[in-house]
Amino acid sequence: MKQYKKMLVSILIALFFVNYTSAQQIRWMRIGDVQSPFSEEGAEYETIINYTGTNSNFFAWQPQYDINNNVARLKALLIGCKNFYDPVEKKIKSVKVVGTTPKAPADPNQIFPVEIKLIAKNPAPTVTVDDGSASAIAAYDTWDEINPNLPCDRMIIIRFHTSIGITVTKKIYAFSQSNHSNYFIYEFIFKNTGIINKKGDKYEQKLDSVWFYWLYRYAFGGVSSSWGSTWGAFPSLWGVSTLNHAFGTNPSSTEYTDPASKFYKLRGFYSYFSPVNKDNPQALTYDEDWGCPNMNENGELASAKYAGVVTLHADKSATDKTDDEYQPRTTWYISPDIPIFATTSPSQYDETFMADRWAAITEGHPTIQHDDLVGSDYAENYKDSRRNVGGGVAMGQGFGPYTLNVGDSVRIVVAEGVSGIGWEKGREVGANWLQWKKGTGRPTLVLPNGTTTTDYNYYKKAWIFTGLDSLLKTFRNAKANFQSNYTLPQAPPPPAWFTIESGGDRIRLTWADNAKNHPHAAGYVIYRSKGSVLTWRTVYEKIFETSDPSVTSYDDTGAVRGFDYFYYIQSKDDGTQVPGTVLYSSLFWTLTNTGAVLGRPAGSALEKVRVVPNPYDIRGRFFQFGDRSLYDRIVFYGLPPKCLLKIFTESGECIWEKMHTRTTGDEVWDSKTKYGQIVVSGIYILYVEVLEDTYDTWINRDNRLLYKKGDTVIRKFVIIR
């Protein structure tokens, strides 16, 4: 029993230590079509965002349909060199390899974070619904500083030292322009500073044969296989069904040099979802499971997307800063579950262990690509003691070898992106496919090239496979952006503020007119969803479009009582900056996460105006209007649709006034004067004056005058503080 208690105490101490050491800073990029957290350690380990309500993956594409529309399971960064004199052990190591682990936070004796900060070019717009903050990104877009000269819309800067003596500076560029919002550009500077520990101690030495290696494991199950489980095979959540393919590994090949090649002058890799046999809850065949269709509902395709990385620049050497087209020199696929990656406490002193890591990061190029090797089989059936031990296959990219004298640095720039046919097209294709499969309908199956087919499995796959072309276009956009020194055409900015007000017969939307100052401003579009937002079931519909950038309001008269409505507005250009393409501001700048509703209709007579509660007793505020009662809210009910409201003290001083124009019978007062002061206990007077004549327009009733302009009513109420 004593031994048992002793063991239990040891386990509890160990668990406490793990939780303590796992605490690390992250910053989110949440402004575009791809969104992700980033770690101060330089790479994102498995379950880095293991929050309630998430499936523990990250790097989400089209997150307006759920942040669990993600593709990344884990990443890692390793740095190695040869003939390293280790100042801790005081001896030369044949190889030294340090870095992050894909399975847990980095070893605090190898990675020493210095800073992480999010820089914004401009603050996000102010988004409100019924006077309350309602921005879908406000909780995540927590920038540390503003820099209007930023070359992108958001930048994260991460800097950390390593025990190998190299200091890493990582810059992450994010863009909100509609053609460039589905990728991030990463710029790495690796500098031999000689700093080897958290205290900043230095041991300066020349570093020989330095390699930089990244590991990526993508997983495309997304919302189909979240922790709550929906319709997909759960193992796809960690990537058992992922296939990988590297390209551009030989700069002299036709694939790379021929302008007609889809990989022309591109070097990188892509990953994508393949069918799942293991634990498939829908019992689909190999041909049927492409895209992971939702058999339970309308056939939505959860996994019709591709992700990957393209190299934009890699220094030839520390002294030659031109691009080395032979980089990366390692592109092997490999299992992240083998010991050199899976161990949560990797040794930087075990030479045999590091030699195995060294072999992986310097391995070169495979003779056959992962997806070609698997062929027309389930990806999980491919087993290899090094490439796949059952949990899925990751892609490695190694850059090197470099020689770094003290003070030397190497710059590597890559872009990581996601693309595909999109959630809306995935709904359409999946629904058509499902009707054919179940025999409930025979919709025309139009292929991407415009021809038709009756082979519904071929139809679905044909559309899914166009995702590769979309991803390669994303890579080319990123490359053009980088080569232009980030001078891409800009869409007009989003409105500086976006306000939604619930009404009695309409929901009113108003916005700032700052976008009209853009030389190519050409108006706005507004989208709305009914009943849900930020979930895979959400359907957004365009309800308004104007070509006049001076328009600043819209009344949504199509809303139905009993539903919550969510909105976003986008500024648009005139289509001349990129011929044939209209550029839009990101929808995420203004997407609301609080529902607007049709409120109580305006009162039918002035005598029905009332103040609630009356008296107002601060001691009971928690029982009156829920959490919002923290603002000492008093509500005026039964108001005319358009009226002037004033509040007077008992002595006749006007302390607050407002034009009520929301066409509803409700208005809220926060117990503050027009100068922002909280009112004291006392007797107050509400004055209501009708602003315009209002007639009863109910169906089957004759028009009759309800309110006459200039009519007034007064209500007394008491505040007890």
N, C-alpha and C positions, 0 to 999 in steps of 0.2 A: 504493500500500500504506500509506503514511504517513497519507493522508487517511482510508483505511478504518479504521486503528487509532485515529485521532483521533475518528472518528465513533462507533466501538464504545465508547470510553471515555466519550464524552458520553452515550450511551444508558445505560450502566451507572450513571453518576452520576444520571441522570434517574430510573431505576428505583429506586435507593436512596432518592432524595428522596421519590418517591411512597409507598414503603413506610413511610418515616419519618413523613410528614405524615398518613398514613391511620390511624396509631395514635391511638385515642381510647377514652375510657371508655364502657362500656355497663353497664346494669343490666337484669336479667331479671325479668319477672313470670311466675311459673311455678306459681301456686297454684290456678288455676281452669280452666274449660273452654276459655278462650282464653288463649294464652301468647305472649309476644313479648319481644324485646330492645328497649331504648330508649337512644338516643344522647345524650351530653352536649351535642350541638349542636342538639337540639330537633326533629330529624326524621331518619328512617332512610333512608339512601340505598341504591341498588341494590347487592346483594351484601354488605351490612353484616355478615352472618353467613356468609360464604363459607368455612365449615368443612368438613373432610372428612366425608362422610356426610350432608350437607344439600344441598338443591337451591337454596340461596342466597336463597330467599324467607323471609318471616317472618309473624308474626301468625297462629299456628296455632290451629285450632279442633278440639276433640276430640283433643288430642295424645296421649291414651292409646292412640290408634291411629296413632302416628308423629308426631313433631314436624314432618315434612314435609307434614302435612295443613294446609297454610298457604294464605293468600289474598292476601298483600300482596307486591308486587314492589318498590315504591319509594314514598317520600313526600318532600315538600319544603315548606319554609316561606319565604315571601318577605314582606318589609316594604318598603313604598314610600311616598314622599310627594312633594309638589310644592314648587318654589321653595326648594330646600335649599342653604344656604350650606355648601360643602364646605371645611372648614378645612385639608385637605391640599392641594387645588388652589387654595385661596383665591379661589373664585369661586362664583357661584350656579348651581346646576344646575336646569334646568326640571323634571326628575324625578330622583329618586334611588331605586334599588331594590337592596336587599341581601338576603342570606339564604343558605339552604342550597341545594345542588344535588342533584337526585335521582339523579345518576349517580356521584357521588364524594364524599369528605369535603368539608366546607365550606371555603371560602377562609379561611385563618387570618388574613387581613386584613379579614374582614367579621364573623366570628363568634368571640367570645372567651369560651370556657367558664370558669365560675367554680366551680360545684360540681355534683355529681350524687351522690345518696345514696338508698338504699333503707331505708325505715323500716318496721318490723314492729310490728303491734299485740301479737302474742304470738309466741314462737319456734315453729317447726314441731315437730311431735311427733318423738320419737326412734324410729326404725324400725330394727329389727335382724333379721337372719336368721342363726341359728346363731352368735351373738355378734359378728357383723360388721355394720357400718353398711350399710343396704340401702335408704335413702330414694331415690326416683326424682327428688326435687327438691333434695336437699341441696347438690349442686354448683352450683346456680343461685340458690337462695334465700339469697343471701349478704347479709343485711341489715347496715346500718351502725349502726343504733341501734334500740332498743325504745321504743315509746311506747304504753302501755296505753290512752291516751285517744284514739287515732287513730279517725277516723270510718269507717275502712275496715279491711280486713285487712292490706293492704300499700299503701304510698304511695311513689312515686318523686318526688323534688324535683330539678328541673333549673333552673339559673340561668346565664344568659350575657348578655354585653353585645354590642352590634352597632355597626358603624361609622356607623350612622345616628343614634346617640345614644339608642337605646331599649334598656332592659334588660328581658329576658324572664325571667319566673319561670313555670315549667310544673310543675304538680302532676298526677300520674297516680294515680287511685284504682282499686284492684282489690278485688273482693269474692269471698268463697268460698262464700257462701250459694247454694244450688242454683238459685234463680230469677234470680240476679244475677251468675253467674260467667262469662258469655259476652260481657261488654263491659267496656271501660275508660271512665272519665270523665276528661277532660282539662280542667283549669282553667288558663287563661293570664292572666297579668297583664302588660300591656305598659306600661312606665313611661318617661317622658321624663326620664332622668337626665343626659343630656348626655355620658355616658362613651362615647368613640369609639375606644378602642384597648385593647390588652391591658394596657398599663401603668396604665390607669385615668385617663388624661388626659381632661379635660372641655372641651367647647365647648357652652355652653348657648345654645339658641335655640328659638323657637316652631316647632313642626312643623305644616305645613299639609297638609290633605287626605291624612291617613295611612290606608293600607290594609294589611290583614293577609290573607295569601293562603296557603291550603294546597292542595297537589297530592297526589292519591292515585291510584296505579295498582294495581289489584287483578288477581290472576291465580289462576285456580281449578284449574289442572292438578294441583296437590298431588302425592300419591304416585303418580299415574298417569303423571307425566312428569318424575320426578326424574332427576338426572344419570346415574344408573345405568340409567335407562330401564326402564319396565315395560310399560304398554299404551297410554298416551295419546299424543296428538300433542305432540311436544316444544315447538313454539312456544307452546303454551298456558301453558308455564311462565312466560313473561314477559307474557302477557296479550293475545295476538292475538285471543282468542275472548271477551274480556270485553265485556259490554254495561253501560251506565250509565243511570240515570234519576233526575232531580232532582224533588222534590215540595215543596209548601208555599211556592213562590216568590211567591205572591200572597195575602197575608193576608185579602183581601176575597173570595177565590174560594170557591165552594161546596165544593171539595175540602178547603179548610182550615177552613171555618166550620161545615160540616154535621156534627153528631155521628154521623150514619150513615156518613160517609166513613171509609174505612180510614186516611186520612191526616189525620184530624181533629186540628187543633192541633199537627201535626208538620211540621217543615221540615228537609229534609236530602236525602240521596240514597242509592240502593242500587245495587249492582253484582252481576252474576251471570254464570255460564258459559253460552255459547251454542255450538252445534256448530262443529267445526273441519273444514275441508276440506283445508287445506294440510298436507302431510306426515302425513296421518292413517294410522297404521300398521295400523288395523283395517278400513279401506275401508268405513266405515259411511256410510249416507246421512244427510242433514240430520236427518230425523225420528229416526233411530236413535241419533245421537250425543249427544242431550240427556243431561246428567248424566255423560258420559264413562264408559259401562259397560265393565267388564272382560270382554272376550270370551274371554280366555285361561283364565280360571278359572271363577268362579261368578257373574259379572255385577255385582260390586260397583260402586256408583256413586261415583266419586271426587269428583265436582264438583256434588253436589246441595246446594249451599249458597249463601247470599247474605251479602254484607258491605256495610257502609255507615256513614254518619255522620249523627247528628241533632244539631241545635243546641238546647241547653238554656237558654242565656242569652247575650245580647250587649248590653252597655251601649249606651244610646242616644247617650251622649256622655261626655266625661270628667267632667261635672258632673251628668249625669242617669243614675243607676245602674239605672233600670228596664229591663226587657227590650224590645229593639227587634225587633218581629215581622217587620220588613222585612229583617233580616239573616239569612243572607248576601245581599249584593246581586249577587254574581257566582256563577253556577252552570254556566258553560260547560264542556263536555267538550273536551279538547284533547290533542294528542300530546306526550308527554314527550320525544320524540326530535327535536323541532325545536331549532334552535340556542339559543333563549333558555333552554331547560331542559337540553339534552343536553351543552352545553359543560362540561367539568370545571374550567375556570378562568374563571368569569363575571366580566366587568369591572364594577367599580363606578364607573368613570370614563368609559366609552364611553357618551355620551348617546344615541346612536342605538340601541345595544343595549338600554339601560335603558328607552327609550321603547317598544320592542317588548314588553318585559316588563310595563311599565306598562299597555299596551293589554290584555294578557291578564288581569291581576289586577283590572282595573276594567271588564271587558267586559259585565257585566250578565247577563241571562238569555237562553237560547236560545229561538228560536221553535218548535223541535221537539226533542224529547228524542232522545238517541243511539239508544236501542233502537227507538224509533218510526221513526227515520230509516232504520235498517238493515232493519227489518221482518223478513220471513221469508226472509232471505238470510244467507249466512255473514258474520260480522262482519268478517272479514279482507278481504272484497271491497269494503268501503267505504273509499275512498281520498280524502284531502283533504290539501292541502299544509300545512294547519295542524292539522287535527283527527286525522288518522291517516296516517302516512307508512310504515306497514307493521309497526310493532312493537307496536301496541295503543293503546288510547285510555284516557286518565286523566280523572279528575274534578277540577275546580278549585272551590274555595270562597273567595270574597273578601268580607271584612268592611270596610266603610268608607262614606264618608270620615269621619275623625275629626280634630279639632283638638286638639293636645296642647301646652299650655304647659309650661314647665319644672316638673317635679314632678307633672304630671298623669299619670293612668293610666287604662287601659281594661281591662275584664275580659270575657273570652269563655270560655264553657264548652260543650264538646261531648262527646258520647258516641260511641264507635266500637265496633261489635259485629259478631258473626257468628252466623248460625243457619241452620237447614235441617232436613231430615228426619232427619239423624243417620246415623252409620255403620251402626248395627244395622238401621234401617229401610231404608237404602240397600242393604244385603246382601239383605234380603228382597225388595224391589221388583226389584232387578237380577236376582236368581235367577229370579223368576217370569217376568220379561221374556225372559230368555235361553232358558228352556225353550220358550216360544212361538216365539221367533225361530228356534231350531235344530230345532224340531219334536220335541223329546225329551219333552215333557210339555205338559199343558193345565191348569195350576193355575187356580183361580178367581181372577180379577182384580178385587179389590174396590177401588173408587175412594174417595177421601177422604170423599165424601158418603155412603158406604155402599152405593151402587148397584154393579152389576157391568158389565163390558164384555169384549169379545173383541178389542178393538183394543189390542194390547199396547204400541204406541208411544204412543198417547194415554194409556194407563194410567200409563206411566212418567213422562211429562211432567206429568200431573195431580198426581202426588205431588211431583215436583221443584218445581213452582210453588207448593206450599203453603209452601215455604221463605220466600217473601216475607212471608206472614202471621206466620210465626215471628219473622222479623227485626223486623217492626213491633211485635210484642209485646215483643221485647227493648228496642226504643227506648222503649216506654211504661213498661217496668219501670225503665229508667234515668232517665226523666223523673220518675217518681213518687219514686224514691230521692233524686234531687237536690232536688225540691221539698219533701221531708220533712226536708231537712237531714241526710240519711244516717241516718235512724232506722228503717230497715227491720227487720222481725222477724228474729231470728237463730236459726239452727239450733243445737242443742246443740253444744258444741265437740267436736272430734275427741279421741280418747283421747290423753293426754299422751305415752304411749309405746305401741308396738305391737311385740310380739316373736313371731317364728316360730321354732320349733325342729323340726328334722328328727328323725324317730323311726324305729324299726324296724317298727312296725305302724300308725303314724299320724303326722301332722304336727300339732304342738300350737301353737295360737294363743292368746296371752294379751294383755291390754291394761289400761290404767289405767281407773279408774272415775270420773274427774273429771267426765264428761258428766252423771252422775246428779244433780249439783247444779243443773243447768239446770231452771227451773220447768216446762218442757214436755218434758223428756226422756222418750223412749218407746222406748229400746232401740237396737239396732244391726242393720246388715246387713253381710254379708261376701261379697265376690266373689273368684273365683279364675280364673286362666287357666292353661292347660297348655302348656308348651313354649315360650311366647313372651310377650313383654310389650313395650309401646311400639312395636308394628309394626302395619301395616294388616291383617295376617293374624290378629292376636290376637282370641280370642273370650273374653269374660268371662262367667262364669256365677255366678248367686247360689247359694251353697251353705249359707247360714245366715242366719236372721233371728230376732230375739227382741224382745219388747215389754218386757222387764225391763232397765232401765238399770243394775241392780246386777250383771248377769252379766258376767264378766270373762275367760272362757276358752271355747275351742271346740277339739275334737279332730277334725281332718279325717281320717276313716278311709276316705274314698273315693279317696285318692291311690293311684296305681299306680307300682310300682318302675320306674325307668328314665326318668322324666320330671322336668323341673324345673317347680315350681309357684310362681306369683306371686299375691300377695294384696293386697286393700285392705279396710279397714273404714270404715264411715260411721256416725256417730251420726245419729239421726233424732228429729224431734219428734212430737207427738201429733196433728198436723193441725188444731189449733184456732187457731193464730196466723194462718194464711192459710186460711180455710175451704175445705175440699175439697182441700187441697194439703199433702202431707207434705214438710217441709223437711229436707234432708240436709246434713251437713258435706261439704266437697269431698273427692272420692276421692283427690286428689293429695297431701293431707296424709299419707296412710299407704301409698300405692302402693309396692310393693317392686320393686326392679330386680335383685335377686339371687334365684336360684331356691332353693327348699327342696325336699328330696328325701326319699324313704324311705331311711333309712340301713341299715347292716348289721343284721340281726336280732340280738337279744340272744343271748349265748352259751348253749349247752345244758348247760354244766357249769362249776363254779367253777375247775376245773383248767385251763380254756382261757383264763383271764384273763392278759393279757400287756401289757408296756410296750414301746412302739415310739417311737424307736429305743432300744436299750439295749446299749451305753452311748450317751448323748447327747453328741455332740461338737459344740460351737458352730461349729467350722471347717467342718462338713459340713451345716449347717442348710439351705443353699440347695438341697441335693440330696435333702432329706427330704420337705418338704411345700410346695414351690414358694414363691411370694412370701410366703405367709402364714407361712413359717418365720421371717420377720423378727421374729415375736413369740416365738421360741424355743419352739415348740410341741412338746409331748410328748403322745402319744396312748395311751390305755388301751383295749385291744380286748377283746372277749369278755365284757363285763360283764353281770351280770343286768339285767333291765329296770328294776328299782327297787332302788337300793342306796345306802348311805352310803359316800363316799370320803374317806379322810384320807391326808395325806402327813406322814411323820415324818422328822426328821433321824436320823442314826445314834445320837445321844445320847438320842433319845426325845421330842424337842420336836415338837409338832404345829404345822406351819407353814401348812397349807392343808386345807380340807375343803369338801365339796359334796354336796348331795343329788342323786343321779342318778335322774331320773324320766322320761326321754325315751323309754322303751321300746325303745331301741336299744342295741347292744352297744358303742358308741363314746362316749368322753368326751375332751375336749381340755384340757390344762393348759398355761398360758403361762409356766411356770417362774417364777412370782411367788408370794410368800407372801401370806397373807390380808391383810397390811398393804401390799401393792403393791411389795415389795422383790424385786429379781432374786436368785435363789438363787445360791450360790457352788458351786464344784466340790465334789464329795463323793459319799458313798453315801446314798441315800434309800430310804424304805420306803413302799410303797403298801399301805394297809389297806382292804379291801372287806368290807362287812357287808350281807347280804341284808336288805331291809326287810319283805318279805312273801312268803308262799308263792307259787310260780309253777309252773303245770302245763303240760305239753306238750299243745297243742290242735291239732296238725297233723291234717289230714284223714286218715281211715282209720287212725288210731292211737288206742290207748286212752290216756285221761288218765293221766299218770304224773308224779310229783313231780320237778321239775328242781331247784328251789331251795327250801330251807326257811328260814323267817324265823329270823334269828340266826346263820346259817352265815357263816363268815368265810374269807378267804384273804389271804395276804400275799405281795407281790412286792418284791424288792430291785432297784434300778436305780442306774446311775452317771451323774453329770453331770460333764462335763469342760469347763471354761470357760478 
